[in-house]
């Protein structure tokens, strides 16, 4: 027998053995990988707040808040266009809900912070203004005050 014939027989036997062995341990091919679903926050408290801004204009903002008071969605504007922003952080301090919102690069919005007194529903919102963040007179921040009304949900007001 030639070396070439022996090599062919060895390769053939190895290939045959591998194919037989792989058929015996073949995994179930009917299994399908399922994507992990995105779990959106469930908002159970809806609050509408109204505030008088520096130019004596009144604006309303709607807040959607989770029951755990750990996530807030803001809908409103500062006199330009209406936008939606999601809270970066939420704190409960001395009966106040304090939510911080990041800069929205896609919408051109600025970072801002709001607080709501859970007993009186007094509302405060602050944000920096202008491209340089400076107002006339050297003030770098606008602070507006107003009141809120709870539209639905429970567990928000103390």
RAQUITA-V894888 format. One record per residue. N is the residue number from 0. PHI is phi in whole degrees, -180 to 180 (NA if undefined). PSI is psi as a letter, one per 40 degrees, with the letter a starting at -180 (* if undefined). D_CENTER is the distance of its C-alpha to the mean C-alpha in Angstrom with 1 decimal. Layout:
BEGIN
n,phi,psi,d_center
N,PHI,PSI,D_CENTER
N,PHI,PSI,D_CENTER
END
This chain:
BEGIN
n,phi,psi,d_center
0,NA,h,73.4
1,-84,i,71.9
2,-62,d,68.9
3,-66,d,67.0
4,-66,d,67.7
5,-66,d,66.6
6,-62,d,63.3
7,-64,d,62.6
8,-65,d,63.4
9,-66,d,61.2
10,-65,d,58.2
11,-64,d,58.8
12,-64,d,59.1
13,-66,d,55.9
14,-65,d,54.0
15,-63,d,55.4
16,-63,d,54.6
17,-64,d,51.0
18,-70,d,50.6
19,-69,d,52.2
20,-67,d,50.1
21,-73,d,46.8
22,-70,d,47.7
23,-70,d,48.3
24,-108,f,44.8
25,-70,h,42.8
26,-73,i,39.3
27,-65,h,38.2
28,-90,e,37.1
29,-86,e,35.7
30,-74,i,32.5
31,-126,h,29.4
32,-74,h,26.2
33,-100,h,23.3
34,-71,i,19.8
35,-77,h,17.1
36,-73,i,15.2
37,-78,h,11.4
38,-99,h,10.9
39,-77,i,8.6
40,-63,i,8.5
41,-99,h,11.9
42,-87,h,12.4
43,-120,e,16.0
44,-123,h,16.6
45,-123,h,16.9
46,-130,h,18.3
47,-115,h,19.8
48,-119,i,20.9
49,-127,h,23.6
50,-141,i,24.7
51,-100,h,27.6
52,-90,i,26.8
53,-61,d,29.4
54,-87,e,31.0
55,66,f,31.7
56,-93,i,29.3
57,-104,h,27.3
58,-127,i,23.7
59,-115,i,21.6
60,-130,i,17.9
61,-110,h,16.2
62,-120,h,13.7
63,-112,h,12.2
64,-127,i,12.0
65,-75,i,12.0
66,-60,d,15.6
67,-76,e,15.0
68,57,f,14.0
69,-119,e,11.2
70,-153,h,8.0
71,-130,h,8.7
72,-113,h,8.2
73,-105,h,11.0
74,-127,h,13.4
75,164,a,16.5
76,-163,i,18.2
77,-116,f,20.7
78,100,e,23.6
79,-101,b,22.7
80,-111,i,20.4
81,-81,h,17.8
82,-142,i,14.1
83,-118,h,10.7
84,-136,i,8.2
85,-106,i,5.1
86,-65,i,6.7
87,-88,d,7.3
88,-155,i,9.9
89,-136,h,11.9
90,-128,i,15.6
91,-113,h,18.5
92,-130,h,21.6
93,49,f,24.9
94,77,e,23.8
95,-115,i,21.2
96,-94,h,17.4
97,-118,h,16.1
98,-118,h,12.6
99,-112,h,12.0
100,-120,h,10.1
101,-80,i,10.5
102,-67,h,12.8
103,-100,g,11.8
104,-62,d,14.4
105,-70,d,14.3
106,-103,e,14.9
107,75,e,17.1
108,-86,i,15.5
109,-103,i,16.2
110,-66,i,14.5
111,-152,i,15.3
112,-136,i,15.6
113,-132,i,16.5
114,-139,i,18.5
115,-131,h,20.0
116,-75,h,23.2
117,-74,e,22.9
118,-88,d,26.7
119,-100,e,27.5
120,62,f,24.2
121,-70,i,25.0
122,-124,h,22.2
123,-133,h,21.8
124,-135,h,19.7
125,-135,i,20.4
126,-158,i,19.7
127,-83,i,21.8
128,-123,i,23.7
129,74,i,25.5
130,-63,d,25.2
131,-92,e,27.0
132,76,e,25.1
133,-124,h,28.5
134,-92,i,29.9
135,-61,i,33.7
136,84,e,35.4
137,88,e,33.3
138,-72,h,30.4
139,-102,e,27.1
140,-141,i,24.8
141,-98,h,24.7
142,-122,h,24.6
143,-119,i,24.7
144,-127,i,25.5
145,-167,a,25.5
146,-129,i,25.2
147,-118,i,22.8
148,-127,h,23.7
149,-87,h,22.1
150,-79,d,22.3
151,-156,i,21.7
152,101,i,20.6
153,-134,i,22.3
154,90,e,21.8
155,-89,d,20.3
156,-80,h,23.6
157,-76,*,25.9
END
